[in-house]
């Protein structure tokens, strides 16, 4: 299924630092990719990751209570996860990283309300072969209210920090730096990047064109300091505030004007958009024009920017987060969908292509992952959500 999405005439919005635009498209439709869909498991799990868990050279899928051994994705136990409100697992994602440096990929995770930031230790080949569950270890007690995590190297030392996005708009923006305690065990040290507000949704990228990576959240965008980014507070600019956006959003230069734009969705409502960055005001305040990408489905909670088609240009991959807020969001009971969108810079438009069309029963949760799962050179898609954990094998262009 392919659907061209329009871009319309621009209209100013009073009292806001951006304008809205939309208009009909006349460009041709690019060919769609075909995906072979493989169902792995049905559970409340909403996270997933791609990594070589058992070091056999094959890509595996990690998804909540299990990991799935490639290339056939055979389920193997990983951990127990408590259920919340009968419809959630107390886990907002799976983040693979070798925490203890023993050469085996571990999993970092946290729950929405849980104060404990944890990691699960990969037991190694023999215990993996025996189906042993992974040992749970606590890195640190946190404040809870955790919407999502990201492993992101903020200071450029080659080791990712654990960034915590919180839905609390009045709370601080916090990252955790991996370290060792006095006994040599993994721990983390808290870094407060900003005290002026956090909020649902985040993205990393250079907003103001100074060559330094900034941070976007619901409260606005935080400007990265010139010196050590973990030693000084980041400056909040509120003109970049977005209404309950995706986790993550995308910061990239869509139109080639050397200013980065923002792709974002209303994570718990209808609406997928991109904000075009314009000339800054005299005082440096950023300005934005809003363009509608798609409002035909709701809850684009997670966005991924990756080259699925192999043409050297990234596509936008996203889908409906199924039964978020127990199905009470706008459109919460509509059919699940999973799409990718090609971007035509010359026409200034996105074109929708189905990975999981309405009726296929494939939506998304908190994470969508892209990687070559069958070693054929094409990027594939893995997703976890309340319609199940799925892998979609990229078979190339439809004939």
N, C-alpha and C positions, 0 to 999 in steps of 0.2 A: 504494500500500500504506500503510495506517494501522494503528498498533499502540499501544494504550493501555498505559502503563507504570505499575505499581503503586507505592504508597507504604505501608509496613507499620508495625506497632506498634514503639515505641521500646524498645531494650535498651541498657543501659549497657555500656561496654567498660572493663574494669578498667585502671587505671594510665594511661589516656589522657585528654587534655583535651577529648574529644568523645564522643558516643554515636552508635550506629548505628540507623537506622530504615528500615523498609520496610512496605507494606499494600495491599490490593487496591483498585482504583479503580472507582467507579460512574458517573463522569461520562460524558457523551456525547462522541463523537469529532468534532473539527472537520474540515471538508472539506480535502482535500489539494490541493496545487498540481500542475499538469501542467508538465513540462519537455520541450522539444524538445532532443535531445542531438546535439551536433556533435563528431565526433572530429577532432582537428587533427594529431596526430603521436604515434608510438610511439618512446620512447627511455627511458633510465634517469633522465631529468630528474625532479626532485621539487619544483621551485619554480615559481611563476607570479606574475604581477602584471597589473594592468589600468591602462593609461595611454594618453594620446594621443601616441604616439611621433613621428608625422610631422606633427603640428599641422594635420590636415585636418578636425578636429572630430569624427571618429569614434573610438570607444574601440577600442584595440588590446590584444592579449594578449601579454605577454612571458613566455617559458618556456624558460629554459636557452639552448640554442644558437641559438634563433630568436625572432623576434617575428612576430606574425600580424596583418596589416593588416586592420582592420575596414572595412566591416561584414561582409565575407565571410570574413575571417580567413585571408588568403593568406599562406603561410609566406615569411619573408624572413630571411636570415642575420644573426646578431648576433655570436656569439663561438664559439670552440672551447673545449671543456671536456674535460679528461682523465678517463678512466674509472678507478675504484678497485674492486678485487676483482671485476672483470668484471660487477658488477651495480649500481654506483653511478656517477653523475657526481660529480666533486670540486667540488660546489656545493650548499650547503644552502638556497638560495633566491634570489629576485630581488627587489630593493628599489629601486623607481624614485625618482629625485630628481635635480634639476638641480644637479649637484655644482659645476660651474664657472660657473654663473650666466649662461650664454649664451642661455637661453630654450628649450633643448632638453632633454627628459627623458633622463637617463643611467641607468645601472644600477649599484648597489652590490652586491657579492657576496663571499663567502668560502667556502672548503671546510671540511669537518669537521676535517681534520688540517693544512690549509695555514696557515702563519704569516702569509701576505700578505693583508691586507684591501685589496680592489681596487675600482676603479670602471671602468666601460666607457663611453667617451665617445661620445655620439650624434654621428655625423658630419654631421648636417644633411640638408636636403632632397635636394640633388643626389646625394650619395653614398648616401643611403638608396634613392633611385630606381635607382641602379646596382647595388644589392645589396652594397655594401661592408661588410665586417665592422668592428665598432667597436674602437677602440684601447683596449687594456688598460693601465691606469695603477695604480700601487701607492700607496695612501694611507699605509700603515704596516705594519711587521713586528709581528705579535702573537705570542701564546704558543701558538696552535693550540688543539686540543680545543674547537672551536666547535660547539655544538649548533645554535644558531639566532641570528639577528640580529633587531633591531627598530629601526625609525626612530621615535624618540619624543622629543618636546620636554620634557626634564626641567626646564629652568630658565625656561621661559616666554618665551623671547626670539623665538619664531617660527621658529627653525631647529632641526630635529630633531637630537638626539644619536644616535649609532649604539651601541645597547646590544647587548652580546655575552653570550649565555647559554652557559655551559660545563657539560658533564656532570661536571666535576671538582668534587665536593662540598667539597673542601678548598681550592680555588682562590679568588681574590678575585672580587668582583663589579665588573666594569669597563664603563665607557662611554667613547666617543670623541667629542670635540667637534670639529666641522668648523672648520677654520681655513685660513689661507693661509701658505705658507712665505715666505722672504725674497725669492723671485722672483715671488711672487704666484700660485703654483700651489696647488691644493687639497692640504691635508694634514689630519691630525687630531692632537688632543692627548688623552693618556690621562687619564681621571678614575677614580680608585678609589673606589667608593661604599661598599664594605665589605670587610674582610679576613677575616671569620669564616666564610666558606663560600658556595658558589654551588650548582651542581647542576642537573640536567636539569629544564627547565620554568620558566615565568615568567608573571607577570601584573602589570599596573599598576592601582592603585586605592586608595582610602582605606579601610584596614582598621580603624583604631581610631576613626573618626568625628571626627577633629580638623580636618577640612577640607583636609588635605594628602595628596597622592597618595603612596602607599607602593609598595613593590616586593616581590613574592612570588617565591620560588624554592624549589628542593627543600630547601634547608637551613632554611627558615623564611621569615618576612617581615621586611623591613627598613623601619624607621620613618624617614620623611623628616624631616630636621632643620627647625627653624623658619626659619632664615635661608637663605642661598644653598645650594641642594642640591648644588652641585658643589664647594663649598669645605670642607664638613665631612663626616666619616664618618656613614653611616646606622647606626642601632642594630638589631641582629638580635634577633628574638623567635623562639625555636625552637618554640613551641607551634603555629606555623602550618606546620610541615614536612609535606610531602606525598611519597608514595612514587613517584618517577620520573614526575612529572605531565606534562601536555600543554604544548606550545609554540605558542601561549600558552594559559593558563587564562583564565577570565573572572571578574572581580570586579564584582558588581552586587547590588542589593537585590532579591531575588526575592520576598520575602513582604511587603514594604511596612512593615517595622517600623523603618525608618530606620537599620538596621545592614546593612552590605554583607556578602553571602554569597560563596562561591567555587564556581564550576562547574569541574570538572576531570576528567580521565580518566587512567587508567593507560596511558601512551603506548606501552608495550611489553608489555601484558598485557590481560586482560579487565577491564572495569569502567569505567563512566562514572558520576560522582557529583556531588552538590552538598552543600556544607557550609553548614549554617545557623548563623549567628553568634548566640550567646546573650548574656546579661548578662555583662560582664567580672567577674573576681574583684576583690577589694578592692585588690589590688596592680596592677590594670590588665591582668592577663593575659587574653587573649581565650579564649573557650570556644566549642566547636563541636559540632554534631550532624550526623552523616553520613547522607545519604539516597542510596539507590541510584536511578539513573536507568535504566540499561540494562547488563546484563552478557551479552547474547546474542552479541556480536561483540567482537573484540579490536583493540587498537592505535589508539585515538582520539588520534592524535598532535597534531593541530591543531584548535583550537576557534575558531569565529567566532560573534559575537553581533550579529545584524543583522535588520532587519525585512523578511523576504521576502514576507509576506502582505499588507502594506500596511494593516494594522489599527492601526498606531502602536505596536505592542508587538514587541520583538525576539524572534527565534527563535534557537535553538542549532543551528548547522550544523557537522557533523563527519563524519568517515568513517574507514574502515580504512586505515592506512598500509600499502600493499602491499609485501610482502617486505622490511620493515625487518629489520635484522640478518640479511640474506640469507635471510629466511623462517624463521628459527629461533626467533622469539618464540612464546609460546603462541597457538595459533590462526593462526599465520603463513601457513598454506597454505589457510585457509578462504576462501570466496568474497569478493571485494571488495564493499564497500558504501559508500554515501554517503547520509546522512540529514539531515533537519532535524527539530527537536523543538519543538512549540509548548508554551508554559507556561501552565497554568491556575492563577492565583494563589489563587482561592477554593478549589479542590479540592486545591491543593498537589501537582500532578502534571504530569509531562511526557507528551506524546503523540508517538510516533514516526511520521514520514512519509518515504517513500522518494524521494530524488532519483535514486539509482542502486541498485536492488534487487539482491539476490543473483542472479547470472546475467546481469546487464547488463554486467558487466566494467568497472565504473567504481568506482574507489577513490580514495584521496587519497595525497598525499606529505607534504611539509613545509608546504605552503601551500594554503589555500583562500581564494579572493578573491570578493568580492561587489561588483557594480556594474552599471549599466544598459548593457548591451553593444549593444543595438539601438535605443536612444533611444525606447522605447515607454512610458517612465515606470515600468516594473517592474524591480526588482533581479534580476539574473541571477547565475549562479555559474560561475566558472572554476576549474579544478583541474589540477594537474600531479602525476603519479605514475607508477609503473612499469606501470600499465595504460594509460598514455598521457596526453596533454594533451587536455582536453575543455572545451567550453563547454556549459552547460545554460541554454537560454533559457526564462525564466519566462513561461508562457502563461496564468497565472491559475488559478482554481479549476476543478477537474474538474466536469463536469455529470453 
